[in-house]
């Protein structure tokens, strides 16, 4: 009998994953990775944040996961991953923001923690597979989009080590979310109606307040890239992201301006018209390929934006040329590559290329220079 370690988050998807695997005859072991500290962080209710620990993989979620495991009759373990998580996720997250980048911690967590350290631990313990509640399908060594287009999570799995794929199972990837909830209800799982978590698991409250505190953000000038004039005051360059329009601190609030560049060293945020936030290509780093790239691919630069066709100009460094301009190609975010439904891999965006307004962003004192 094949043995599988299920990463249980206390939500309905991983609960149903465990249920389906047991029904299929696997020897199932449930586990949750502990990320939270000894004491709950103070919530920032004044900034619109929720209560502390209002996310996945928390003490409350661990209680729910244990209840599911007891109902299914499977063992459940709480594994201490606080040190790994701090080193692999939180520290790089803060470092990226301090450098004017917008990281993707969920993708990094899958790469370094779930399908890295967690899988290695499972293999050391003699288990054959790790399973998660991701909406992803695996066919042999290929990862495919989940059948539910609204829930597909391949975007966050581009960094999966290729050698790990044969040891991964995604039981809910072939179902729609409504079907998963219906299965949970029929099985009597206590998580059947549990709402989805929308927060980062290591932040209580709002992201902006967390960053402002950790990075000691300070106000600075908003500079218009077309005129070089100071047009407002921001609250800290590390608190903004490319393409952002709201909450900029413009002196003339009727102006429509977007963040088009960041210079954290000089504490300057550069803004411009919308066309200045469009790019014709990108350069990527930390490339991870799960299959050989064709000459043309589909690339997705944000989770909720549709992919666009792109030509592969080079592999080292990875350079892509889009068939049509893309808004807010953001350093630190993921550029995820597809061929139809198949996930080909991806990269961390280093910079946008071929700007629609004709300037090149450089993180120097003169961060944006028109050509």
VEXGULUM-748009 format. One line per field, with one value per residue (C-alpha): residue number from 1; residue in three letters; chain; x, y, z. Coordinates in nm, 4 decimals. Layout:
BEGIN
resi = NUM:...
resn = ALA:...
chain = A:...
xx = X:...
yy = Y:...
zz = Z:...
This chain:
BEGIN
resi = 1:2:3:4:5:6:7:8:9:10:11:12:13:14:15:16:17:18:19:20:21:22:23:24:25:26:27:28:29:30:31:32:33:34:35:36:37:38:39:40:41:42:43:44:45:46:47:48:49:50:51:52:53:54:55:56:57:58:59:60:61:62:63:64:65:66:67:68:69:70:71:72:73:74:75:76:77:78:79:80:81:82:83:84:85:86:87:88:89:90:91:92:93:94:95:96:97:98:99:100:101:102:103:104:105:106:107:108:109:110:111:112:113:114:115:116:117:118:119:120:121:122:123:124:125:126:127:128:129:130:131:132:133:134:135:136:137:138:139:140:141:142:143:144:145:146:147:148:149:150:151:152:153:154:155:156:157:158:159:160:161:162:163:164:165:166:167:168:169:170:171:172:173:174:175:176:177:178:179:180:181:182:183:184:185:186:187:188:189:190:191:192:193:194:195:196:197:198:199:200:201:202:203:204:205:206:207:208:209:210:211:212:213:214:215:216:217:218:219:220:221:222:223:224:225:226:227:228:229:230:231:232:233:234:235:236:237:238:239:240:241:242:243:244:245:246:247:248:249:250:251:252:253:254:255:256:257:258:259:260:261:262:263:264:265:266:267:268:269:270:271:272:273:274:275:276:277:278:279:280:281:282:283:284:285:286:287:288:289:290:291:292:293:294:295:296:297:298:299:300:301:302:303:304:305:306:307:308:309:310:311:312:313:314:315:316:317:318:319:320:321:322:323:324:325:326:327:328:329:330:331:332:333:334:335:336:337:338:339:340:341:342:343:344:345:346:347:348:349:350:351:352:353:354:355:356:357:358:359:360:361:362:363:364:365:366:367:368:369:370:371
resn = UNK:UNK:UNK:UNK:UNK:UNK:UNK:UNK:UNK:UNK:UNK:UNK:UNK:UNK:UNK:UNK:UNK:UNK:UNK:UNK:UNK:UNK:UNK:UNK:UNK:UNK:UNK:UNK:UNK:UNK:UNK:UNK:UNK:UNK:UNK:UNK:UNK:UNK:UNK:UNK:UNK:UNK:UNK:UNK:UNK:UNK:UNK:UNK:UNK:UNK:UNK:UNK:UNK:UNK:UNK:UNK:UNK:UNK:UNK:UNK:UNK:UNK:UNK:UNK:UNK:UNK:UNK:UNK:UNK:UNK:UNK:UNK:UNK:UNK:UNK:UNK:UNK:UNK:UNK:UNK:UNK:UNK:UNK:UNK:UNK:UNK:UNK:UNK:UNK:UNK:UNK:UNK:UNK:UNK:UNK:UNK:UNK:UNK:UNK:UNK:UNK:UNK:UNK:UNK:UNK:UNK:UNK:UNK:UNK:UNK:UNK:UNK:UNK:UNK:UNK:UNK:UNK:UNK:UNK:UNK:UNK:UNK:UNK:UNK:UNK:UNK:UNK:UNK:UNK:UNK:UNK:UNK:UNK:UNK:UNK:UNK:UNK:UNK:UNK:UNK:UNK:UNK:UNK:UNK:UNK:UNK:UNK:UNK:UNK:UNK:UNK:UNK:UNK:UNK:UNK:UNK:UNK:UNK:UNK:UNK:UNK:UNK:UNK:UNK:UNK:UNK:UNK:UNK:UNK:UNK:UNK:UNK:UNK:UNK:UNK:UNK:UNK:UNK:UNK:UNK:UNK:UNK:UNK:UNK:UNK:UNK:UNK:UNK:UNK:UNK:UNK:UNK:UNK:UNK:UNK:UNK:UNK:UNK:UNK:UNK:UNK:UNK:UNK:UNK:UNK:UNK:UNK:UNK:UNK:UNK:UNK:UNK:UNK:UNK:UNK:UNK:UNK:UNK:UNK:UNK:UNK:UNK:UNK:UNK:UNK:UNK:UNK:UNK:UNK:UNK:UNK:UNK:UNK:UNK:UNK:UNK:UNK:UNK:UNK:UNK:UNK:UNK:UNK:UNK:UNK:UNK:UNK:UNK:UNK:UNK:UNK:UNK:UNK:UNK:UNK:UNK:UNK:UNK:UNK:UNK:UNK:UNK:UNK:UNK:UNK:UNK:UNK:UNK:UNK:UNK:UNK:UNK:UNK:UNK:UNK:UNK:UNK:UNK:UNK:UNK:UNK:UNK:UNK:UNK:UNK:UNK:UNK:UNK:UNK:UNK:UNK:UNK:UNK:UNK:UNK:UNK:UNK:UNK:UNK:UNK:UNK:UNK:UNK:UNK:UNK:UNK:UNK:UNK:UNK:UNK:UNK:UNK:UNK:UNK:UNK:UNK:UNK:UNK:UNK:UNK:UNK:UNK:UNK:UNK:UNK:UNK:UNK:UNK:UNK:UNK:UNK:UNK:UNK:UNK:UNK:UNK:UNK:UNK:UNK:UNK:UNK:UNK:UNK:UNK:UNK:UNK:UNK:UNK:UNK:UNK:UNK:UNK:UNK:UNK:UNK:UNK:UNK:UNK:UNK:UNK:UNK:UNK:UNK:UNK:UNK:UNK:UNK:UNK:UNK:UNK:UNK
chain = A:A:A:A:A:A:A:A:A:A:A:A:A:A:A:A:A:A:A:A:A:A:A:A:A:A:A:A:A:A:A:A:A:A:A:A:A:A:A:A:A:A:A:A:A:A:A:A:A:A:A:A:A:A:A:A:A:A:A:A:A:A:A:A:A:A:A:A:A:A:A:A:A:A:A:A:A:A:A:A:A:A:A:A:A:A:A:A:A:A:A:A:A:A:A:A:A:A:A:A:A:A:A:A:A:A:A:A:A:A:A:A:A:A:A:A:A:A:A:A:A:A:A:A:A:A:A:A:A:A:A:A:A:A:A:A:A:A:A:A:A:A:A:A:A:A:A:A:A:A:A:A:A:A:A:A:A:A:A:A:A:A:A:A:A:A:A:A:A:A:A:A:A:A:A:A:A:A:A:A:A:A:A:A:A:A:A:A:A:A:A:A:A:A:A:A:A:A:A:A:A:A:A:A:A:A:A:A:A:A:A:A:A:A:A:A:A:A:A:A:A:A:A:A:A:A:A:A:A:A:A:A:A:A:A:A:A:A:A:A:A:A:A:A:A:A:A:A:A:A:A:A:A:A:A:A:A:A:A:A:A:A:A:A:A:A:A:A:A:A:A:A:A:A:A:A:A:A:A:A:A:A:A:A:A:A:A:A:A:A:A:A:A:A:A:A:A:A:A:A:A:A:A:A:A:A:A:A:A:A:A:A:A:A:A:A:A:A:A:A:A:A:A:A:A:A:A:A:A:A:A:A:A:A:A:A:A:A:A:A:A:A:A:A:A:A:A:A:A:A:A:A:A:A:A:A:A:A:A:A:A:A:A:A:A:A:A:A:A:A:A
xx = 0.0000:0.1370:0.1866:0.1128:0.1685:-0.1106:-0.0297:-0.3432:-0.4161:-0.7438:-0.9389:-1.1844:-0.9492:-0.6798:-0.9492:-1.1092:-0.7653:-0.7078:-1.0581:-1.0186:-0.6811:-0.8115:-1.1105:-0.8662:-0.6811:-0.3723:-0.2237:-0.2777:-0.0934:-0.2017:0.0354:0.0340:0.3435:0.3540:0.4546:0.2972:0.4886:0.4279:0.2163:-0.0383:0.0728:-0.1257:-0.3868:-0.3963:-0.7686:-0.7251:-0.5853:-0.8703:-0.6953:-0.8646:-0.7988:-0.4646:-0.4187:-0.7133:-0.5528:-0.4467:-0.2038:-0.2893:-0.3811:-0.7512:-0.6787:-0.4719:-0.7724:-0.9924:-0.7343:-0.7071:-1.0861:-1.0868:-0.8065:-0.9937:-1.3095:-1.1152:-0.9278:-0.5819:-0.2851:-0.2151:0.1061:0.1943:0.5448:0.7529:0.8592:0.8978:1.2722:1.2503:0.9625:1.1384:1.4556:1.3017:0.9890:0.9673:1.3247:1.3337:0.9858:1.1038:1.4317:1.2483:1.0181:1.3165:1.4714:1.1613:1.0409:0.6989:0.7565:0.5325:0.5689:0.3093:0.5048:0.8274:0.6619:0.5588:0.9102:1.1181:0.8869:0.6005:0.7812:1.1245:1.1772:0.8357:0.8734:1.2273:1.1007:0.8241:1.0732:1.3051:1.0097:0.9477:0.6385:0.5947:0.4093:0.3164:-0.0361:-0.1886:-0.5241:-0.3949:-0.6172:-0.3572:-0.3477:-0.0519:-0.0189:0.3066:0.5710:0.3554:0.1650:-0.1589:-0.4052:-0.6876:-1.0220:-1.1811:-1.0475:-1.1483:-0.9370:-0.6423:-0.3220:-0.0491:0.0661:0.2052:0.3752:0.6145:0.9147:0.8390:1.1622:1.1275:1.2552:0.9786:0.6875:0.6661:0.6198:0.3321:-0.0430:-0.3174:-0.6481:-0.8838:-0.7298:-0.9830:-1.2843:-1.4572:-1.4670:-1.8423:-1.7887:-1.5185:-1.7493:-2.0289:-1.7966:-1.6904:-2.0532:-2.1455:-1.8484:-1.9475:-1.6193:-1.6356:-1.4537:-1.7209:-1.8479:-1.5339:-1.4629:-1.1386:-0.8477:-0.7476:-0.4574:-0.0872:-0.0405:0.2366:0.0678:-0.2032:-0.3924:-0.2845:0.0267:0.1063:0.1163:0.3320:0.5843:0.5873:0.6739:0.9318:1.1067:1.0799:0.9236:0.9537:0.7862:0.9519:0.8834:0.6572:0.8322:0.6594:0.8705:0.7580:0.8433:1.0832:0.8648:0.7721:0.3953:0.3225:0.4527:0.4576:0.4778:0.7812:0.9088:0.9026:0.5236:0.4338:0.4216:0.4387:0.1025:-0.0462:-0.2875:-0.4673:-0.3272:-0.0282:-0.0376:-0.0596:-0.0885:-0.3374:-0.5716:-0.7564:-0.4451:-0.4426:-0.0944:0.0480:0.3599:0.6115:0.9370:1.0787:1.4108:1.4183:1.7792:1.6856:1.3317:1.1694:0.8509:0.8192:0.4740:0.3513:0.0624:-0.0911:0.0971:0.4224:0.3198:0.2919:0.5774:0.6502:0.8558:1.0451:1.3703:1.3535:1.5868:1.5802:1.4435:1.2890:1.1909:0.9682:0.9790:1.1689:1.0450:0.9073:0.9854:0.6542:0.4907:0.2045:0.3187:0.1176:0.2652:-0.0039:-0.2335:-0.5607:-0.4518:-0.4885:-0.1748:-0.0396:0.1602:0.5304:0.8395:1.1375:1.4268:1.6868:1.7134:2.0198:1.9063:1.5418:1.4000:1.0472:0.8840:0.5060:0.2728:0.0851:0.1907:0.1305:0.0425:0.2597:0.5351:0.6596:1.0064:0.9804:0.6543:0.6313:0.6391:0.4765:0.5053:0.2460:0.1792:-0.1958:-0.2884:0.0630:0.2845:0.6292:0.7973:0.8657:1.0936:1.1083:1.0659:1.3901:1.2636:1.0241:1.1542:1.0435:0.8431:0.5488:0.6488:1.0121:1.2012:1.4267:1.3918:1.7195:1.7413:1.9828:1.9536:1.8180:1.5951:1.4064:1.5697:1.3736:1.5235
yy = 0.0000:0.3401:0.5873:0.9591:1.2619:1.5161:1.8811:1.9836:2.3556:2.3247:2.4192:2.2259:2.1527:1.9698:1.7976:1.6557:1.5644:1.3471:1.1997:1.1104:0.9464:0.7319:0.6300:0.5360:0.2962:0.4950:0.4835:0.8480:1.0550:1.4141:1.6909:2.0662:2.2812:2.5200:2.8712:3.0835:3.2223:3.1415:3.4536:3.5867:3.9038:4.2152:4.2839:4.6230:4.6843:5.0582:4.9920:4.7670:4.4410:4.1360:3.9651:3.7999:3.4532:3.4983:3.2865:2.9335:2.7217:2.8802:2.7337:2.7460:2.5821:2.3120:2.2305:2.1958:1.9783:1.7503:1.7145:1.6084:1.3587:1.2054:1.1721:1.0036:0.7806:0.8923:1.0052:1.3783:1.5581:1.9226:1.9834:2.2807:2.4737:2.8151:2.8384:2.7155:2.9525:3.2550:3.1843:3.0829:3.3011:3.5938:3.7211:3.7126:3.8725:4.1714:4.1919:4.2095:4.4891:4.6794:4.6587:4.7880:4.4471:4.2860:3.9215:3.6186:3.4405:3.1716:3.0516:3.0560:2.8612:2.5848:2.5656:2.5892:2.4558:2.2309:2.0664:2.1237:2.0686:1.9066:1.6558:1.5693:1.4996:1.2784:1.0785:1.0377:0.8975:0.6382:0.7927:0.7672:1.0911:1.4347:1.5528:1.8994:2.0643:2.2632:2.2858:2.1336:1.8121:1.5821:1.3504:1.1594:1.4275:1.7039:1.9578:2.0828:2.3563:2.2533:2.1934:2.4804:2.7929:3.0125:2.8056:2.6883:2.7248:2.6222:2.9861:2.9249:2.5954:2.7105:2.6668:2.3034:2.1015:1.8745:1.5750:1.6251:1.5907:1.2059:1.2228:1.4752:1.4135:1.6722:1.4914:1.7895:1.9219:1.7369:1.8937:2.2300:2.4047:2.3490:1.9751:1.9724:2.1403:1.8983:1.6002:1.7454:1.7881:1.4322:1.2984:1.5014:1.6931:1.9905:2.2127:2.1756:2.5328:2.6958:3.0203:3.0580:3.2451:3.5570:3.6746:3.5974:3.3413:3.5336:3.8766:3.9752:4.2695:4.4774:4.4301:4.8021:4.8374:4.5261:4.6561:5.0082:4.8674:4.6108:4.8308:5.1591:5.3329:5.7103:5.9707:6.0865:6.2529:6.1355:6.2337:6.2609:6.0790:6.3104:6.6412:6.5489:6.7518:6.6486:6.5914:6.4455:6.2727:5.8979:5.7139:5.4992:5.3694:5.0085:5.0279:5.0658:4.8418:4.9009:4.9800:5.1112:5.4040:5.4465:5.5903:5.7581:6.0907:6.3183:6.6904:6.7196:6.4322:6.4701:6.3573:5.9958:5.8668:5.5186:5.3939:5.3212:5.2955:5.2685:5.3813:5.2630:5.3777:5.7395:5.6834:5.8056:5.6764:5.7577:5.8035:5.8556:5.8096:5.4675:5.3914:5.4232:5.1164:4.8940:4.6703:4.4730:4.2025:4.0955:3.9560:3.6798:3.5259:3.2165:3.0266:2.6845:2.4788:2.1730:2.1058:2.2251:2.5643:2.6043:2.9206:3.0701:3.0309:3.1776:3.3841:3.4964:3.7767:3.7932:3.5321:3.6926:3.8216:3.6156:3.4821:3.6429:3.4892:3.5645:3.4790:3.3356:3.5629:3.3957:3.1442:3.2821:3.5279:3.4448:3.7157:3.7181:3.9471:3.9782:3.9777:4.2654:4.5045:4.3947:4.6231:4.6401:4.3866:4.3916:4.2912:4.0182:3.8769:3.5469:3.5082:3.1684:2.9850:2.7612:2.5669:2.5240:2.3708:2.2484:2.4326:2.4712:2.6500:3.0123:3.2738:3.5689:3.8911:4.0894:4.3796:4.4810:4.5362:4.7495:5.0093:5.1550:5.5105:5.4574:5.4715:5.2283:5.1875:5.1841:5.1798:5.4692:5.8332:5.8960:5.5927:5.6607:5.8010:5.8643:5.7383
zz = 0.0000:-0.1012:0.1814:0.1434:0.3640:0.3169:0.3876:0.5760:0.6148:0.8032:0.4896:0.2769:-0.0152:0.1813:0.3899:0.0756:-0.0609:0.2472:0.2192:-0.1507:-0.0969:0.1866:-0.0256:-0.3040:-0.0735:0.0225:0.3700:0.4620:0.7202:0.7847:0.8868:0.9267:0.9136:1.2071:1.1027:1.3769:1.6799:2.0466:2.0937:1.8421:1.6640:1.7431:1.4727:1.3050:1.3198:1.2730:0.9255:0.8243:0.9079:1.0525:1.3784:1.4425:1.2918:1.0555:0.7844:0.6972:0.8994:1.2363:1.5791:1.4866:1.1519:1.3240:1.5435:1.2326:1.0561:1.3596:1.3704:1.0043:1.0653:1.3600:1.1526:0.8709:1.1152:1.0058:1.2186:1.2355:1.3238:1.3810:1.2440:1.3560:1.0449:1.2069:1.1492:0.7896:0.7146:0.8636:0.6666:0.3347:0.3195:0.5607:0.5349:0.1509:0.1462:0.3493:0.1588:-0.1739:-0.0613:0.0790:-0.2701:-0.4475:-0.5634:-0.5113:-0.4128:-0.4515:-0.1146:-0.1932:-0.4970:-0.2966:-0.0136:-0.2523:-0.3964:-0.0801:0.1902:0.0729:-0.2201:-0.0713:0.3017:0.3635:0.0786:0.1880:0.5392:0.4023:0.1983:0.4988:0.6942:0.4238:0.2663:-0.1091:-0.1809:-0.0575:-0.1395:-0.1207:-0.1870:-0.4851:-0.7911:-1.0212:-1.2237:-1.2737:-1.5712:-1.5465:-1.5017:-1.6477:-1.4365:-1.5916:-1.5026:-1.2686:-1.4393:-1.2469:-1.4235:-1.1302:-0.8887:-1.1005:-0.8933:-1.1351:-1.1288:-0.7800:-0.8688:-1.1422:-0.9103:-0.8238:-0.8517:-1.1543:-0.9578:-0.7003:-0.9434:-0.9444:-0.5663:-0.5689:-0.5700:-0.6273:-0.5605:-0.6064:-0.9287:-1.1419:-0.9698:-0.9487:-0.6124:-0.5773:-0.6263:-0.3587:-0.1077:-0.1966:-0.1370:0.1969:0.3009:0.1997:0.3952:0.6998:0.7088:0.9486:0.6979:0.4259:0.4610:0.5896:0.4010:0.2122:0.3643:0.1701:0.3860:0.3848:0.6599:0.8388:0.8498:1.0963:0.9528:0.6554:0.4440:0.4285:0.8069:0.8394:0.5860:0.7300:1.0725:0.9607:0.7036:0.8984:0.6007:0.5801:0.3558:0.0358:-0.3005:-0.5799:-0.9037:-1.2405:-1.5012:-1.7827:-1.6151:-1.3348:-1.0978:-0.7450:-0.7660:-0.4250:-0.1147:-0.0599:0.2740:0.1928:-0.1418:-0.0187:0.0338:-0.3341:-0.6382:-1.0130:-1.1680:-0.8429:-0.8888:-0.5578:-0.2369:-0.3985:-0.2138:-0.5198:-0.4542:-0.7409:-0.6724:-1.0039:-1.1956:-1.3099:-1.2390:-1.1919:-1.0200:-1.2967:-1.1017:-0.7506:-0.6083:-0.2451:-0.1991:-0.2703:-0.1321:-0.4548:-0.6162:-0.9872:-1.1380:-1.4916:-1.7341:-1.7781:-2.1005:-1.9058:-1.7056:-2.0155:-2.1287:-2.4422:-2.2741:-1.9661:-1.8379:-1.5759:-1.3201:-1.0950:-1.3945:-1.3364:-1.6413:-1.6169:-1.9923:-2.2977:-2.4126:-2.7648:-2.9621:-2.8504:-2.5111:-2.3127:-2.0148:-1.7143:-1.5009:-1.2299:-1.0816:-1.1927:-1.5325:-1.8497:-2.0192:-2.3349:-2.6166:-2.6163:-2.8192:-2.6330:-2.7306:-2.5092:-2.2263:-2.0465:-1.9355:-1.9969:-2.2225:-2.3575:-2.6150:-2.5777:-2.8773:-2.7140:-2.4322:-2.0723:-1.7824:-1.4699:-1.5377:-1.1799:-1.0557:-0.7940:-0.9266:-1.1135:-1.4910:-1.5423:-1.8734:-2.0365:-2.3533:-2.3558:-2.0200:-1.9458:-1.6998:-1.8556:-1.5645:-1.4892:-1.3432:-1.1092:-1.3074:-1.2984:-1.5072:-1.7799:-2.1345:-2.4300:-2.2372:-2.4251:-2.3268:-2.4215:-2.0943:-1.9149:-1.5353:-1.3428:-0.9658:-0.9357:-0.8367:-1.1872:-1.1916:-1.5126:-1.8222:-2.1400:-2.4634
